[in-house]
Amino acid sequence: MSATNLQRQQEIWKKYHETRDQTIKEQLILEYADLIKYVAGRLSIYFGSNVEYDDLVGYGVFGLIDAIEKFDINKGVKFETYASLRIRGSIIDSIRELDWVPRSLRKKSKDLERAYSELENELGHAATDEQVAGKMGISVEELNKTLREVNMSTMISLEDYLEQNYEIGFDILNDDEERIPEKRIELTEIKDILTESIDKLPEKEKLVVTLYYFEELTLKEISAIMKVSESRVSQLHTKAIHRMRSKLERQKYILLGS
């Protein structure tokens, strides 16, 4: 962003902070509308064709409005970072309120994760679709259908999993901050497991993880780079996350000292 645009945004924020004028608020919504599209584009990796992109954008608008109303310009936090979290939360909350994920689908997700975990523990390397399907007693076609379904049911990324289970985020891979010794050791162990997990992923799954988590691209952008359909990218993402989560789960009690 140019210095001129940044200064203009700061002036708009200052005016809104002082007046709470609705016209200025609408100006801010338009100013950051592209942020909604970006977050919706990122989250669409979980839904494929099952939820329309425009619906995700619509749900995200509420998050942007909430972010604008609650943002404190004096805290030194970048608005885009704060708003992205609010928009993401708004979209996910809206989808969950629809309650279209049956309990049986949540069980399938657990069964799938267990199959990856047990197989890869036995084999010592990434399991193929045929091996996973055989382990679950289903055909490869049924496995692919299950992957599409559970991708929607979990609605949880690797960074969410890490935050919920280890009180950290995916940025630990690039985190050099000073920490207390025991926390630094724990982070180092998790970092090593994650790095090893990513390295052992099949090439296409590794590429999806890299483009999504490190390059922070949208589903559409990843699809264009890999020259495969968006539904295929979603499927590869689901496989990768289940493989990595199963490996992290096996190490969880060791890492937490249980």
C-alpha positions in Angstrom: 0.0 0.0 0.0 1.3 3.5 -0.9 2.1 6.0 1.8 -0.7 8.2 0.4 -3.4 5.5 0.7 -2.2 4.6 4.2 -2.4 8.2 5.3 -5.9 8.4 3.8 -7.0 5.3 5.7 -5.6 6.7 8.9 -7.5 9.9 8.4 -10.8 8.0 7.8 -10.2 5.9 11.0 -9.5 9.0 13.0 -12.7 10.6 11.8 -14.8 7.5 12.6 -13.2 7.1 16.0 -14.1 10.7 16.9 -17.6 10.9 15.4 -18.9 7.3 14.9 -20.6 8.7 11.8 -22.5 6.0 9.8 -21.4 7.5 6.5 -17.8 7.1 7.4 -18.5 3.6 8.7 -20.0 2.7 5.3 -16.8 4.2 3.7 -14.7 1.8 5.9 -16.8 -1.2 4.9 -16.2 -0.4 1.2 -12.5 0.3 1.9 -12.0 -3.2 3.3 -14.5 -5.2 1.2 -11.7 -7.0 -0.5 -10.6 -8.4 2.8 -13.9 -10.3 3.1 -13.4 -11.8 -0.4 -9.9 -12.9 0.6 -11.0 -14.6 3.8 -14.0 -16.2 2.0 -11.6 -17.4 -0.7 -9.4 -19.0 1.9 -12.2 -20.7 3.8 -13.8 -22.1 0.6 -11.2 -24.8 0.7 -13.4 -26.5 3.3 -16.7 -26.3 1.4 -15.9 -26.8 -2.3 -19.3 -26.6 -4.2 -21.3 -27.3 -1.1 -21.5 -23.7 0.0 -21.6 -20.9 -2.5 -18.7 -18.4 -2.4 -21.1 -15.5 -2.4 -22.8 -16.9 0.7 -19.4 -17.0 2.5 -18.8 -13.4 1.5 -22.3 -12.5 2.8 -21.6 -14.1 6.2 -18.2 -12.3 6.3 -19.8 -8.9 6.0 -21.1 -9.1 9.5 -17.6 -9.9 10.8 -16.2 -6.8 9.0 -18.9 -4.6 10.5 -18.3 -6.0 13.9 -14.5 -5.5 13.5 -15.0 -1.8 12.5 -17.3 -1.1 15.4 -15.0 -2.7 18.0 -11.6 -1.7 16.6 -9.4 0.5 18.8 -7.0 2.6 16.8 -5.0 3.4 19.9 -3.9 -0.2 20.6 -1.4 -0.3 17.7 -2.9 -3.4 16.2 -3.1 -3.7 12.4 -6.8 -3.5 11.4 -6.4 -6.1 8.6 -5.1 -8.7 11.1 -7.9 -8.0 13.6 -10.7 -7.9 11.0 -9.5 -11.1 9.3 -10.1 -13.0 12.5 -13.5 -11.4 13.0 -14.5 -12.1 9.4 -13.3 -15.7 9.6 -15.2 -16.2 12.9 -18.3 -14.8 11.5 -18.3 -17.1 8.5 -17.6 -20.2 10.5 -20.2 -19.3 13.1 -22.8 -18.7 10.4 -22.1 -22.1 8.8 -22.2 -23.9 12.1 -25.6 -22.3 12.9 -27.0 -24.0 9.9 -26.3 -27.2 11.7 -26.2 -29.3 8.5 -23.4 -31.6 9.7 -24.9 -34.8 11.0 -23.3 -36.6 14.0 -22.6 -39.6 11.8 -20.3 -37.4 9.6 -18.3 -36.3 12.7 -17.8 -40.0 13.4 -16.6 -40.6 9.9 -14.0 -37.9 10.4 -12.7 -39.6 13.5 -12.7 -43.0 11.8 -10.7 -41.5 8.9 -8.2 -39.9 11.2 -7.7 -43.1 13.1 -7.2 -45.0 9.9 -4.4 -42.7 8.8 -2.8 -42.8 12.2 -2.8 -46.6 12.5 -1.7 -47.2 8.9 1.1 -44.7 8.9 2.3 -45.9 12.3 2.4 -49.5 10.9 3.9 -48.6 7.5 6.3 -45.8 8.5 5.3 -43.7 5.5 2.2 -42.0 3.9 -0.6 -44.5 3.3 -2.1 -44.6 -0.2 -5.8 -44.2 -0.9 -6.1 -47.9 -1.6 -4.6 -48.7 1.8 -6.8 -46.3 3.7 -9.9 -47.5 1.9 -8.9 -51.1 2.7 -8.4 -50.3 6.4 -11.8 -48.7 6.6 -13.5 -51.5 4.6 -14.7 -49.3 1.8 -13.9 -48.6 -1.8 -11.6 -45.8 -3.0 -14.7 -44.1 -4.5 -16.4 -44.2 -1.1 -13.2 -42.9 0.5 -13.2 -39.9 -1.9 -16.8 -39.3 -1.1 -16.0 -39.4 2.6 -13.1 -37.0 2.2 -15.4 -34.5 0.5 -18.0 -34.8 3.3 -15.6 -34.6 6.3 -13.9 -31.6 4.8 -17.1 -29.7 5.5 -17.7 -31.4 8.9 -14.4 -30.5 10.6 -14.1 -26.9 9.4 -10.8 -26.8 11.3 -7.4 -26.1 9.9 -4.1 -27.2 11.2 -3.5 -23.9 12.8 -6.8 -24.1 14.6 -5.9 -27.6 15.8 -2.6 -26.3 17.2 -4.2 -23.4 18.9 -6.8 -25.6 20.6 -4.5 -28.3 21.6 -1.2 -26.6 22.3 -2.1 -22.9 22.9 0.0 -21.9 19.8 -0.6 -21.2 16.2 0.9 -22.3 12.9 3.4 -19.4 13.0 5.6 -21.3 15.4 7.5 -22.5 12.3 8.9 -19.0 11.9 8.8 -17.9 15.5 12.1 -16.7 16.9 10.8 -14.9 20.0 12.5 -15.5 23.3 10.4 -17.8 25.6 10.8 -19.4 28.9 13.0 -22.6 28.6 10.3 -25.2 29.0 8.0 -23.5 26.6 10.8 -23.2 24.1 11.6 -26.9 24.3 7.9 -27.8 23.7 7.7 -25.5 20.7 10.9 -27.0 19.3 9.5 -30.5 19.6 6.2 -29.5 17.9 8.1 -27.6 15.2 10.2 -30.7 14.5 7.1 -33.0 14.3 5.4 -30.5 12.0 8.4 -30.2 9.7 8.8 -34.0 9.6 5.0 -34.4 8.9 5.1 -31.9 6.0 8.2 -33.5 4.5 6.6 -36.9 4.5 3.4 -35.8 2.9 2.8 -37.0 -0.7 4.1 -34.2 -3.1 0.7 -32.8 -4.1 -0.6 -32.7 -0.5 2.7 -31.0 0.5 2.3 -28.4 -2.2 -1.3 -27.6 -1.1 -0.1 -27.2 2.6 2.7 -24.9 1.5 0.6 -22.8 -0.8 -2.3 -22.5 1.8 -0.5 -22.1 5.1 2.8 -20.5 4.1 2.0 -18.6 0.9 -1.6 -17.9 2.2 -3.2 -18.3 -1.1 -7.0 -18.8 -1.7 -8.6 -22.0 -3.0 -9.0 -20.4 -6.5 -5.3 -19.4 -6.6 -4.1 -22.8 -5.6 -6.3 -24.5 -8.1 -4.9 -22.3 -10.9 -1.3 -23.0 -9.9 -1.7 -26.7 -9.6 -4.0 -26.9 -12.7 -6.5 -29.1 -10.9 -10.1 -28.4 -9.9 -11.0 -26.6 -6.7 -12.7 -29.7 -5.3 -9.5 -31.7 -5.9 -7.5 -29.1 -4.0 -10.0 -29.3 -1.1 -9.6 -33.1 -1.1 -5.8 -32.9 -1.0 -6.0 -30.5 1.8 -8.3 -32.8 3.8 -6.0 -35.7 3.3 -2.9 -33.7 4.4 -4.6 -32.3 7.5 -5.8 -35.7 8.6 -2.3 -37.2 8.2 -0.7 -34.3 10.1 -3.3 -34.2 12.8 -3.0 -38.0 13.4 0.8 -37.7 13.7 0.4 -34.8 16.2 -2.2 -36.6 18.1 0.2 -39.6 18.6 2.7 -37.2 20.1 0.3 -35.1 22.1 0.5 -36.8 25.4 4.3 -37.0 25.2 4.6 -33.3 24.4 2.2 -32.3 27.2 4.0 -34.5 29.7 1.0 -36.8 30.3 
